[in-house]
Amino acid sequence: MQAVRLHGIGFENVRVETVPVPQPDPGQLLVRVDAAGVCASNLKLIAQGSAHTFLNGWDLARFPIQLGDEGCVTVVAAGRDVADRFPLGRRYVIQPAVDVAPIGFRERYRDGAAGMTKVAVGYTLPGHLAEYMLVPEEVIAGECLLPIDDEQMPYFAAALCEPISCAISAQARHLHLAQASPHSPREARLGLLPGGIAMVVGAGPMGRMHAEAALRFKPKHLIVVDVAEARLGWVKEHLTERAVRQGTALHAVLSAHSLATLRRVSQRRGADDLIIAVGNPKLQQDAQQWLAPGGVLDLFAGLKRGEHEIALDTLRVHYDEIRVMGTSGGAPADIAETLRLIATGDLRPGTHMTTVGSLDQFPRALEMVKNTETEGKIVLYPGIRSTPLRSAVRWTAEDERAFLLNGLISAP
């Protein structure tokens, strides 16, 4: 089979190789990869190699890893200990962040994996960028296989559950306190404030997913900010109709006008929910001043080590009771919720796509992500013959079927 494997630090150590199809042990599954997303997190992994937290000393030169933390799969073989739980032909999305200590190959980690409580698919666990992948004991123990109950859900939609679920996970952690009256007990409410002022800074791929997901809470105003007019054009094109239908005023504004817009629509009170989807230290620090009392600042985009420390305005924390929070990935429940929202039509993964191709196109696809040559997600189909990358704007199930048939593979 073909597989994308990493043999060390740097792009020169990323290889699309022909390797044997693995065979599952009694407690493992073998799955066919139906579609795989190209995630920007691969850039960090390739740059750090064995020093990456999830690798923890794993020697890539001796034990190359199979990349890919986004995708959807179909069970094709099951070990005897798990065959009764995972029937052949069943489709799943895998939560890649596995909250389980290493079970296999503990000797490959630093200090025999001492202190490790988490492993990850596409890191030391086999990833989706291959025709087939093993699902090891850690994934099963962590209950990280989420069934795709909607038989009509296309491969690409299921494959994009993981990045979308990161936005779902983050927004579920926003906390607002409410009282029915001055003498009533306080109640904690999770999620963005319904009827409030929500603001998403950054309209790249993840910022767009946040903006779409934010509409679920029906804020009175949703402000989406970016430096590029083209990105804001996507927001207007894809989110305006739904916003109007539910009574949310949508504002897609350039950064230079963002604070004026916020002051105007909030009557200078500030944002109740503010999501920073841009890895900019100054921006994340300044954003503390844009919150309304009791507002939530979500530092969604990570900062580079060495640039990650910012000043905290403790007066705002103390007197205005603002909350500063962040997340890294999600949990199986977030994947399940994302699958549900896609099935009901509340989320539309096809609007977030720009490019599709075959597995051997991964090096070029990752280069596009690195150089910001694409404004959306790239999905690769490992089961088709070599097919150049092509546009997939407003990608649909019908588009996918035609593309797969043209690639000489049976459509779902």
matplotlib code that plots the C-alpha trace (Angstrom):
import matplotlib.pyplot as plt

x = [0.0, 1.0, 1.6, 3.0, 5.7, 8.1, 11.7, 13.1, 13.0, 12.4, 10.4, 13.1, 12.2, 8.5, 8.1, 5.2, 6.3, 5.1, 4.9, 3.3, -0.4, -0.3, -2.1, -4.1, -3.2, -6.0, -6.9, -6.5, -8.4, -7.4, -9.3, -9.4, -8.9, -11.6, -10.5, -7.8, -7.5, -4.3, -3.7, -1.4, -0.3, 1.9, 4.1, 4.9, 5.5, 7.8, 9.7, 10.2, 10.5, 11.3, 11.2, 7.5, 5.5, 3.5, 6.7, 8.6, 11.9, 10.6, 13.5, 12.0, 15.1, 14.7, 10.9, 9.2, 5.7, 2.6, 1.1, -2.5, -4.7, -7.9, -9.9, -12.7, -12.3, -14.0, -13.3, -11.9, -10.4, -10.7, -8.6, -10.4, -10.7, -12.6, -14.4, -17.7, -17.6, -16.5, -18.3, -16.7, -17.9, -18.7, -17.6, -15.9, -14.3, -11.3, -10.7, -6.9, -6.1, -6.2, -6.3, -4.6, -1.0, 1.1, 0.3, 2.5, 6.2, 6.7, 10.4, 10.5, 9.6, 11.9, 12.2, 10.0, 7.0, 7.1, 4.6, 2.8, -1.0, -1.8, -0.9, -2.1, -3.1, -0.8, 2.0, 3.2, -0.1, -0.6, -2.3, -4.8, -2.4, -2.2, -4.5, -4.9, -4.1, -4.0, -6.3, -4.2, -5.3, -4.9, -7.6, -10.0, -9.3, -9.8, -13.2, -12.0, -13.9, -17.0, -19.5, -20.9, -24.6, -25.7, -25.1, -25.4, -22.6, -19.9, -16.3, -15.0, -17.7, -16.7, -13.0, -13.4, -15.1, -11.8, -10.9, -14.5, -14.8, -11.9, -14.1, -17.1, -14.9, -13.6, -17.0, -18.4, -15.9, -17.1, -18.7, -21.2, -23.0, -26.6, -29.2, -33.0, -33.1, -30.8, -31.7, -31.5, -28.5, -26.0, -26.2, -23.3, -24.1, -21.7, -21.3, -21.5, -24.0, -27.3, -28.4, -24.9, -22.0, -19.7, -16.5, -14.1, -10.7, -9.2, -11.1, -8.7, -9.9, -10.3, -11.8, -14.4, -15.3, -15.6, -17.8, -20.2, -20.3, -21.0, -24.3, -25.6, -25.9, -27.9, -25.9, -27.4, -24.3, -21.5, -18.4, -15.8, -12.5, -9.6, -7.0, -8.0, -11.1, -11.3, -11.6, -14.3, -16.0, -16.3, -18.0, -20.6, -21.2, -21.7, -23.0, -25.2, -28.4, -28.4, -27.6, -30.5, -32.8, -32.1, -32.0, -28.2, -26.6, -23.5, -20.5, -17.5, -15.0, -11.4, -9.2, -8.8, -12.5, -13.1, -13.0, -15.2, -17.7, -17.5, -18.0, -21.0, -22.9, -22.2, -22.7, -19.1, -19.7, -17.5, -17.8, -19.4, -17.5, -14.2, -12.4, -8.8, -8.0, -4.7, -1.4, -0.4, 0.9, 0.1, -3.3, -4.1, -2.9, -4.8, -8.0, -8.4, -9.6, -12.3, -14.4, -17.6, -17.8, -18.1, -16.9, -14.9, -11.6, -10.8, -7.1, -7.8, -4.7, -1.5, 1.6, 5.2, 7.3, 9.4, 6.6, 3.9, 4.0, 1.7, 0.7, -2.6, -4.7, -5.6, -7.7, -10.1, -10.0, -10.7, -13.2, -14.8, -14.7, -13.4, -12.4, -9.4, -9.4, -8.0, -8.2, -6.0, -8.1, -11.2, -12.7, -14.7, -17.9, -17.0, -16.5, -19.9, -21.6, -19.9, -21.2, -24.7, -24.5, -23.3, -26.1, -28.8, -27.3, -26.3, -22.7, -21.7, -18.2, -18.2, -18.1, -14.7, -13.0, -10.8, -8.8, -8.9, -6.4, -4.8, -2.5, 0.8, -0.1, 0.5, 3.9, 2.5, -0.7, 1.3, 3.5, 0.2, -0.8, 2.7, 2.7, -0.9, -1.8, -5.2, -7.9, -9.6, -9.2, -7.5, -8.8, -6.9, -8.5, -5.9, -7.8, -7.6, -4.8, -2.5, -4.6, -3.4, -4.8, -7.9, -10.3, -13.1, -15.0, -18.5, -17.7, -20.7, -21.4, -22.1, -18.8, -17.1, -18.8, -17.8, -14.2, -13.8, -15.3, -12.9, -10.1, -11.1, -12.6, -16.1, -18.1, -19.9]
y = [0.0, 3.7, 5.6, 9.0, 8.5, 10.8, 9.6, 12.7, 16.5, 18.5, 18.2, 16.1, 13.3, 13.2, 10.3, 8.7, 5.1, 1.6, -0.5, -3.8, -3.7, -4.2, -7.1, -6.6, -8.3, -9.8, -6.4, -4.3, -3.3, -2.9, -0.1, 1.3, 5.0, 6.5, 10.1, 12.0, 15.7, 17.6, 19.3, 22.3, 20.6, 18.4, 21.4, 21.6, 17.8, 17.9, 20.8, 19.3, 15.6, 13.5, 16.5, 16.9, 16.3, 13.5, 11.8, 12.2, 10.9, 8.4, 7.8, 8.6, 7.4, 3.9, 3.9, 6.2, 7.2, 7.2, 10.7, 11.9, 13.0, 13.7, 11.2, 8.6, 4.9, 1.6, -1.6, -4.4, -6.8, -7.2, -9.0, -11.8, -9.9, -6.9, -8.5, -8.6, -4.9, -3.6, -5.3, -5.4, -2.6, -0.2, 3.3, 5.5, 8.8, 8.5, 11.1, 11.4, 12.8, 9.6, 10.1, 6.8, 6.0, 4.2, 0.5, -0.7, 0.2, 1.9, 1.3, 3.7, 6.7, 8.6, 6.9, 4.1, 6.4, 7.3, 10.0, 9.9, 10.0, 10.7, 9.5, 10.6, 9.2, 10.4, 10.7, 7.5, 5.8, 5.0, 7.9, 8.3, 9.3, 5.7, 3.3, 1.3, 1.9, -0.1, 1.0, 0.0, -0.9, 2.7, 4.0, 1.3, 1.7, 5.5, 5.0, 7.1, 5.3, 7.2, 5.4, 7.2, 6.5, 8.5, 6.1, 9.0, 11.1, 11.5, 10.7, 14.2, 15.4, 12.7, 13.4, 17.0, 16.2, 16.4, 20.0, 21.1, 19.4, 21.5, 24.6, 22.7, 21.7, 25.2, 26.9, 24.3, 25.6, 29.2, 29.8, 32.5, 33.0, 33.9, 34.8, 34.9, 37.6, 39.4, 36.9, 33.8, 31.5, 31.8, 29.3, 28.3, 28.1, 26.6, 27.9, 31.3, 33.7, 33.5, 37.0, 38.4, 39.9, 37.2, 38.1, 35.8, 37.3, 35.5, 34.1, 31.4, 27.8, 27.4, 30.9, 30.1, 26.9, 28.9, 31.5, 28.9, 27.0, 30.3, 30.7, 27.7, 30.0, 32.7, 35.7, 39.1, 40.1, 38.0, 40.0, 38.2, 40.0, 39.5, 41.5, 39.9, 41.0, 37.7, 35.7, 38.0, 37.4, 33.8, 34.7, 36.9, 34.3, 31.3, 32.6, 35.6, 33.7, 31.6, 34.6, 36.6, 33.6, 33.3, 37.0, 37.4, 40.5, 39.4, 41.8, 40.8, 43.6, 44.4, 44.5, 48.3, 48.7, 45.9, 47.9, 50.6, 48.0, 46.3, 49.6, 50.5, 47.2, 46.7, 50.3, 50.3, 47.4, 44.9, 41.3, 38.6, 36.0, 36.7, 33.9, 34.6, 32.3, 34.0, 33.2, 36.7, 37.5, 41.3, 40.6, 38.1, 40.5, 43.5, 41.5, 41.4, 45.0, 44.2, 42.1, 43.1, 42.5, 38.7, 38.1, 35.1, 35.4, 32.2, 32.0, 29.4, 29.8, 28.6, 30.7, 29.7, 28.6, 31.6, 34.0, 32.4, 34.6, 37.6, 40.1, 39.4, 42.4, 41.2, 44.3, 43.2, 39.6, 40.9, 43.7, 42.8, 39.1, 38.3, 34.8, 33.7, 30.2, 28.0, 24.4, 22.0, 19.6, 17.9, 14.7, 11.8, 13.6, 16.5, 14.3, 12.7, 16.2, 17.2, 14.2, 15.0, 18.6, 17.6, 15.0, 17.6, 20.2, 22.7, 22.4, 22.2, 20.8, 21.2, 24.9, 24.7, 22.7, 24.1, 21.2, 17.4, 14.8, 11.5, 10.4, 10.9, 14.6, 15.1, 16.8, 19.5, 19.8, 20.4, 22.9, 24.8, 24.8, 26.0, 28.8, 29.8, 29.1, 27.7, 29.4, 26.1, 22.4, 19.9, 16.3, 13.4, 10.1, 7.3, 4.6, 6.2, 6.2, 9.2, 12.2, 15.8, 18.3, 20.1, 22.7, 21.5, 24.7, 24.0, 20.3, 18.0, 14.3, 14.2, 15.8, 13.2, 10.3, 11.5, 12.2, 8.8, 7.0, 8.9, 7.8, 4.1, 3.4, 2.4, 5.3, 5.0]
z = [0.0, -0.2, 3.0, 3.9, 6.5, 8.4, 8.9, 10.7, 11.0, 7.8, 4.6, 3.0, 5.5, 4.4, 2.0, 0.1, 0.2, -0.7, 2.5, 3.5, 4.5, 8.3, 9.9, 13.2, 16.4, 18.5, 20.1, 16.9, 13.8, 10.2, 8.5, 4.9, 4.8, 2.7, 2.9, 4.8, 5.6, 5.4, 8.7, 9.4, 12.6, 10.4, 9.9, 13.6, 13.8, 10.8, 12.3, 15.7, 15.0, 18.0, 20.3, 19.7, 22.9, 21.4, 20.1, 23.4, 22.1, 19.5, 17.1, 13.7, 11.8, 13.3, 13.6, 10.9, 11.7, 9.4, 9.3, 9.3, 12.2, 10.1, 8.2, 8.0, 7.8, 7.1, 9.1, 6.8, 9.4, 13.1, 15.7, 17.5, 20.8, 19.2, 16.2, 18.0, 18.7, 15.3, 12.4, 9.0, 6.7, 9.6, 9.0, 11.7, 12.5, 14.9, 17.6, 17.2, 20.6, 22.7, 26.5, 27.2, 28.2, 25.6, 25.5, 22.7, 22.0, 25.4, 25.0, 22.0, 24.2, 26.4, 29.8, 28.7, 28.4, 32.1, 32.9, 29.5, 29.7, 26.1, 22.6, 19.2, 15.9, 13.1, 15.6, 17.3, 16.5, 12.7, 10.8, 8.0, 5.2, 3.9, 2.0, 5.2, 8.9, 12.0, 14.9, 17.9, 21.4, 22.7, 20.3, 21.3, 25.1, 24.7, 23.0, 20.2, 17.4, 16.6, 14.3, 11.2, 11.6, 8.6, 5.7, 3.2, 4.7, 2.1, 3.0, 2.9, 5.4, 7.9, 7.3, 8.3, 11.6, 13.5, 12.6, 13.0, 16.3, 17.6, 17.2, 18.8, 21.7, 22.3, 22.2, 24.6, 27.2, 27.1, 30.5, 31.4, 34.7, 34.9, 37.6, 37.1, 39.7, 42.1, 44.8, 42.7, 42.7, 39.9, 37.1, 34.9, 31.2, 28.7, 25.2, 23.6, 25.1, 23.2, 22.2, 23.0, 21.0, 19.5, 17.7, 15.7, 14.8, 11.9, 8.9, 7.9, 7.8, 11.5, 12.0, 9.4, 11.2, 14.4, 12.7, 11.3, 14.7, 16.5, 14.7, 16.7, 19.7, 17.9, 19.0, 18.4, 16.5, 15.0, 14.0, 11.9, 11.4, 9.0, 7.1, 3.8, 1.9, 0.1, 3.3, 4.5, 1.2, 2.1, 5.4, 3.6, 0.9, 3.1, 6.4, 5.6, 4.7, 7.8, 10.0, 8.5, 8.9, 12.6, 13.4, 13.9, 12.4, 10.6, 10.2, 8.1, 8.7, 8.0, 11.0, 10.7, 11.3, 13.8, 17.0, 15.7, 14.7, 18.1, 19.9, 17.8, 18.0, 21.7, 22.6, 23.8, 26.2, 24.3, 23.2, 25.3, 23.4, 21.7, 19.8, 18.6, 15.7, 14.9, 16.5, 17.2, 20.7, 20.7, 19.3, 22.1, 24.7, 23.4, 23.0, 26.8, 26.5, 23.9, 26.3, 28.0, 31.8, 32.3, 28.8, 27.6, 25.7, 23.8, 22.9, 20.3, 18.1, 19.7, 20.0, 19.2, 22.1, 23.1, 22.0, 24.1, 27.2, 27.2, 30.0, 31.9, 32.9, 36.4, 37.0, 34.3, 35.6, 39.2, 38.7, 35.3, 35.9, 32.4, 31.6, 29.6, 28.3, 25.5, 24.2, 22.4, 20.3, 21.5, 22.8, 21.4, 22.5, 20.3, 17.2, 18.0, 18.2, 15.0, 13.2, 14.5, 13.3, 9.9, 9.6, 10.5, 8.1, 10.8, 9.6, 6.0, 5.6, 1.8, 2.1, 4.0, 1.2, -1.6, -2.9, -3.5, -4.9, -4.4, -1.6, -3.6, -3.8, -0.1, -0.3, -2.7, -0.5, 2.6, 0.8, -0.1, 3.5, 4.6, 2.0, 2.6, -1.0, 0.0, 2.1, 3.0, 3.7, 1.4, 1.4, -0.2, -1.2, -0.6, -2.6, -6.1, -8.7, -8.9, -9.5, -9.5, -7.0, -8.3, -7.0, -4.7, -4.0, -2.7, -2.8, -2.6, -2.3, -6.0, -6.7, -4.6, -6.3, -9.7, -8.6, -7.1, -10.2, -12.4, -10.1, -10.7, -7.3, -6.3, -5.0, -1.6]

ax = plt.figure().add_subplot(projection="3d")
ax.plot(x, y, z, "-o")
ax.set_aspect("equal")
plt.show()
